[in-house]
Amino acid sequence: MIRLAGLRVHYGSFAAVDGLDLDIRRGELFGLLGPNGAGKSTTIRVLIGQRRPTAGTVTVGGYDVVREWAAIKPLFGYVPDRENHFEEFTGRRNLEFFGQLYGVPKMRADVVLKMVELSEAADLPVRGYSLGMRKKLLLARALLHEPHILYLDEPTANLDIHSAEVVHRILRERVKAGATVVMTTHDMDEVEKICDRVGIVCRGKLVALDSPLALKQVHTERKVDVTRPDGERLVFDLDSDRSRGELAAVVSGGGVATMRTREFDFHATFLKLTGLAFD
């Protein structure tokens, strides 16, 4: 559905995106991750038509973003990280206004308001909405014309647990219906929970691409931390036959006060892959 081939985007002499190659499949939920300044936002700006590539090609649904933009524009919905609602309008009026741009009937506003659980606030001015309500209204707006592609920047920021679950459900339903979803997020639990694949970018380049499970399997430390009854701490390597035997002996001898396996640490993995801390 989306293909980036040698994408480069320069701001003066600075390469925000530096030869990025990436294919995003039709009907997948794709997570785009990276530290601040990695090139995530610039890549999204190219995809939504706010920034022209300096070099390389980008196609969406087979259309070139530079030469065939008119064909691409109706295909996607976009949830920015910063809201741009009309404060004096009600939630419903905001959606009706934007719906006119896509020629959707006014009743569609009520449908998407119900989807994001804002029906009861539909006739309240947006200036009285909470941060979470404003974020959900952005998603409702992006869903108005039932786009084939959704681009979302931190879609669950400022949402409570229930509202985040609502967003996750909507995104998975859209993917199940054949849509393609591309999202940026800093929530690693969210990545593992809903993303089909993850692309990690650093300094404008792709440094890792796989499913969350595959990344977890490759980068999880296969070690067990044991604390003995006298407080002594031991570490056993599960990839070593000798170490596994030593662990078995300690356990069978009753010399364990606490024992735990090391879980996948995305932040440590990110640091290893990029050399940078995750912001």
Secondary structure as a PSIPRED ss2 file (coil, helix, strand):
# PSIPRED VFORMAT (PSIPRED V4.0)

   1 M C   1.000  0.000  0.000
   2 I E   0.000  0.000  1.000
   3 R E   0.000  0.000  1.000
   4 L E   0.000  0.000  1.000
   5 A E   0.000  0.000  1.000
   6 G E   0.000  0.000  1.000
   7 L E   0.000  0.000  1.000
   8 R E   0.000  0.000  1.000
   9 V E   0.000  0.000  1.000
  10 H E   0.000  0.000  1.000
  11 Y E   0.000  0.000  1.000
  12 G C   1.000  0.000  0.000
  13 S C   1.000  0.000  0.000
  14 F E   0.000  0.000  1.000
  15 A E   0.000  0.000  1.000
  16 A E   0.000  0.000  1.000
  17 V E   0.000  0.000  1.000
  18 D E   0.000  0.000  1.000
  19 G E   0.000  0.000  1.000
  20 L E   0.000  0.000  1.000
  21 D E   0.000  0.000  1.000
  22 L E   0.000  0.000  1.000
  23 D E   0.000  0.000  1.000
  24 I E   0.000  0.000  1.000
  25 R C   1.000  0.000  0.000
  26 R C   1.000  0.000  0.000
  27 G C   1.000  0.000  0.000
  28 E C   1.000  0.000  0.000
  29 L E   0.000  0.000  1.000
  30 F E   0.000  0.000  1.000
  31 G E   0.000  0.000  1.000
  32 L E   0.000  0.000  1.000
  33 L E   0.000  0.000  1.000
  34 G C   1.000  0.000  0.000
  35 P C   1.000  0.000  0.000
  36 N C   1.000  0.000  0.000
  37 G C   1.000  0.000  0.000
  38 A C   1.000  0.000  0.000
  39 G C   1.000  0.000  0.000
  40 K H   0.000  1.000  0.000
  41 S H   0.000  1.000  0.000
  42 T H   0.000  1.000  0.000
  43 T H   0.000  1.000  0.000
  44 I H   0.000  1.000  0.000
  45 R H   0.000  1.000  0.000
  46 V H   0.000  1.000  0.000
  47 L H   0.000  1.000  0.000
  48 I C   1.000  0.000  0.000
  49 G C   1.000  0.000  0.000
  50 Q C   1.000  0.000  0.000
  51 R C   1.000  0.000  0.000
  52 R C   1.000  0.000  0.000
  53 P C   1.000  0.000  0.000
  54 T C   1.000  0.000  0.000
  55 A E   0.000  0.000  1.000
  56 G E   0.000  0.000  1.000
  57 T E   0.000  0.000  1.000
  58 V E   0.000  0.000  1.000
  59 T E   0.000  0.000  1.000
  60 V E   0.000  0.000  1.000
  61 G C   1.000  0.000  0.000
  62 G C   1.000  0.000  0.000
  63 Y E   0.000  0.000  1.000
  64 D E   0.000  0.000  1.000
  65 V C   1.000  0.000  0.000
  66 V C   1.000  0.000  0.000
  67 R C   1.000  0.000  0.000
  68 E C   1.000  0.000  0.000
  69 W H   0.000  1.000  0.000
  70 A H   0.000  1.000  0.000
  71 A H   0.000  1.000  0.000
  72 I H   0.000  1.000  0.000
  73 K H   0.000  1.000  0.000
  74 P H   0.000  1.000  0.000
  75 L H   0.000  1.000  0.000
  76 F E   0.000  0.000  1.000
  77 G E   0.000  0.000  1.000
  78 Y E   0.000  0.000  1.000
  79 V E   0.000  0.000  1.000
  80 P C   1.000  0.000  0.000
  81 D C   1.000  0.000  0.000
  82 R C   1.000  0.000  0.000
  83 E C   1.000  0.000  0.000
  84 N C   1.000  0.000  0.000
  85 H C   1.000  0.000  0.000
  86 F C   1.000  0.000  0.000
  87 E C   1.000  0.000  0.000
  88 E C   1.000  0.000  0.000
  89 F C   1.000  0.000  0.000
  90 T E   0.000  0.000  1.000
  91 G H   0.000  1.000  0.000
  92 R H   0.000  1.000  0.000
  93 R H   0.000  1.000  0.000
  94 N H   0.000  1.000  0.000
  95 L H   0.000  1.000  0.000
  96 E H   0.000  1.000  0.000
  97 F H   0.000  1.000  0.000
  98 F H   0.000  1.000  0.000
  99 G H   0.000  1.000  0.000
 100 Q H   0.000  1.000  0.000
 101 L H   0.000  1.000  0.000
 102 Y H   0.000  1.000  0.000
 103 G C   1.000  0.000  0.000
 104 V C   1.000  0.000  0.000
 105 P C   1.000  0.000  0.000
 106 K C   1.000  0.000  0.000
 107 M H   0.000  1.000  0.000
 108 R H   0.000  1.000  0.000
 109 A H   0.000  1.000  0.000
 110 D H   0.000  1.000  0.000
 111 V H   0.000  1.000  0.000
 112 V H   0.000  1.000  0.000
 113 L H   0.000  1.000  0.000
 114 K H   0.000  1.000  0.000
 115 M H   0.000  1.000  0.000
 116 V C   1.000  0.000  0.000
 117 E C   1.000  0.000  0.000
 118 L C   1.000  0.000  0.000
 119 S H   0.000  1.000  0.000
 120 E H   0.000  1.000  0.000
 121 A H   0.000  1.000  0.000
 122 A C   1.000  0.000  0.000
 123 D C   1.000  0.000  0.000
 124 L C   1.000  0.000  0.000
 125 P E   0.000  0.000  1.000
 126 V H   0.000  1.000  0.000
 127 R H   0.000  1.000  0.000
 128 G H   0.000  1.000  0.000
 129 Y C   1.000  0.000  0.000
 130 S C   1.000  0.000  0.000
 131 L H   0.000  1.000  0.000
 132 G H   0.000  1.000  0.000
 133 M H   0.000  1.000  0.000
 134 R H   0.000  1.000  0.000
 135 K H   0.000  1.000  0.000
 136 K H   0.000  1.000  0.000
 137 L H   0.000  1.000  0.000
 138 L H   0.000  1.000  0.000
 139 L H   0.000  1.000  0.000
 140 A H   0.000  1.000  0.000
 141 R H   0.000  1.000  0.000
 142 A H   0.000  1.000  0.000
 143 L H   0.000  1.000  0.000
 144 L C   1.000  0.000  0.000
 145 H C   1.000  0.000  0.000
 146 E C   1.000  0.000  0.000
 147 P C   1.000  0.000  0.000
 148 H C   1.000  0.000  0.000
 149 I E   0.000  0.000  1.000
 150 L E   0.000  0.000  1.000
 151 Y E   0.000  0.000  1.000
 152 L E   0.000  0.000  1.000
 153 D E   0.000  0.000  1.000
 154 E C   1.000  0.000  0.000
 155 P C   1.000  0.000  0.000
 156 T C   1.000  0.000  0.000
 157 A C   1.000  0.000  0.000
 158 N C   1.000  0.000  0.000
 159 L C   1.000  0.000  0.000
 160 D C   1.000  0.000  0.000
 161 I H   0.000  1.000  0.000
 162 H H   0.000  1.000  0.000
 163 S H   0.000  1.000  0.000
 164 A H   0.000  1.000  0.000
 165 E H   0.000  1.000  0.000
 166 V H   0.000  1.000  0.000
 167 V H   0.000  1.000  0.000
 168 H H   0.000  1.000  0.000
 169 R H   0.000  1.000  0.000
 170 I H   0.000  1.000  0.000
 171 L H   0.000  1.000  0.000
 172 R H   0.000  1.000  0.000
 173 E H   0.000  1.000  0.000
 174 R H   0.000  1.000  0.000
 175 V H   0.000  1.000  0.000
 176 K H   0.000  1.000  0.000
 177 A C   1.000  0.000  0.000
 178 G C   1.000  0.000  0.000
 179 A C   1.000  0.000  0.000
 180 T E   0.000  0.000  1.000
 181 V E   0.000  0.000  1.000
 182 V E   0.000  0.000  1.000
 183 M E   0.000  0.000  1.000
 184 T E   0.000  0.000  1.000
 185 T C   1.000  0.000  0.000
 186 H C   1.000  0.000  0.000
 187 D C   1.000  0.000  0.000
 188 M H   0.000  1.000  0.000
 189 D H   0.000  1.000  0.000
 190 E H   0.000  1.000  0.000
 191 V H   0.000  1.000  0.000
 192 E H   0.000  1.000  0.000
 193 K H   0.000  1.000  0.000
 194 I H   0.000  1.000  0.000
 195 C C   1.000  0.000  0.000
 196 D C   1.000  0.000  0.000
 197 R E   0.000  0.000  1.000
 198 V E   0.000  0.000  1.000
 199 G E   0.000  0.000  1.000
 200 I E   0.000  0.000  1.000
 201 V E   0.000  0.000  1.000
 202 C E   0.000  0.000  1.000
 203 R C   1.000  0.000  0.000
 204 G C   1.000  0.000  0.000
 205 K E   0.000  0.000  1.000
 206 L E   0.000  0.000  1.000
 207 V E   0.000  0.000  1.000
 208 A E   0.000  0.000  1.000
 209 L E   0.000  0.000  1.000
 210 D E   0.000  0.000  1.000
 211 S C   1.000  0.000  0.000
 212 P H   0.000  1.000  0.000
 213 L H   0.000  1.000  0.000
 214 A H   0.000  1.000  0.000
 215 L H   0.000  1.000  0.000
 216 K H   0.000  1.000  0.000
 217 Q H   0.000  1.000  0.000
 218 V H   0.000  1.000  0.000
 219 H H   0.000  1.000  0.000
 220 T C   1.000  0.000  0.000
 221 E C   1.000  0.000  0.000
 222 R C   1.000  0.000  0.000
 223 K E   0.000  0.000  1.000
 224 V E   0.000  0.000  1.000
 225 D E   0.000  0.000  1.000
 226 V E   0.000  0.000  1.000
 227 T E   0.000  0.000  1.000
 228 R C   1.000  0.000  0.000
 229 P C   1.000  0.000  0.000
 230 D C   1.000  0.000  0.000
 231 G C   1.000  0.000  0.000
 232 E C   1.000  0.000  0.000
 233 R E   0.000  0.000  1.000
 234 L E   0.000  0.000  1.000
 235 V E   0.000  0.000  1.000
 236 F E   0.000  0.000  1.000
 237 D E   0.000  0.000  1.000
 238 L C   1.000  0.000  0.000
 239 D C   1.000  0.000  0.000
 240 S C   1.000  0.000  0.000
 241 D H   0.000  1.000  0.000
 242 R H   0.000  1.000  0.000
 243 S H   0.000  1.000  0.000
 244 R H   0.000  1.000  0.000
 245 G H   0.000  1.000  0.000
 246 E H   0.000  1.000  0.000
 247 L H   0.000  1.000  0.000
 248 A H   0.000  1.000  0.000
 249 A H   0.000  1.000  0.000
 250 V H   0.000  1.000  0.000
 251 V H   0.000  1.000  0.000
 252 S H   0.000  1.000  0.000
 253 G C   1.000  0.000  0.000
 254 G C   1.000  0.000  0.000
 255 G C   1.000  0.000  0.000
 256 V C   1.000  0.000  0.000
 257 A C   1.000  0.000  0.000
 258 T E   0.000  0.000  1.000
 259 M E   0.000  0.000  1.000
 260 R E   0.000  0.000  1.000
 261 T E   0.000  0.000  1.000
 262 R C   1.000  0.000  0.000
 263 E C   1.000  0.000  0.000
 264 F C   1.000  0.000  0.000
 265 D C   1.000  0.000  0.000
 266 F H   0.000  1.000  0.000
 267 H H   0.000  1.000  0.000
 268 A H   0.000  1.000  0.000
 269 T H   0.000  1.000  0.000
 270 F H   0.000  1.000  0.000
 271 L H   0.000  1.000  0.000
 272 K H   0.000  1.000  0.000
 273 L H   0.000  1.000  0.000
 274 T H   0.000  1.000  0.000
 275 G C   1.000  0.000  0.000
 276 L C   1.000  0.000  0.000
 277 A C   1.000  0.000  0.000
 278 F C   1.000  0.000  0.000
 279 D C   1.000  0.000  0.000
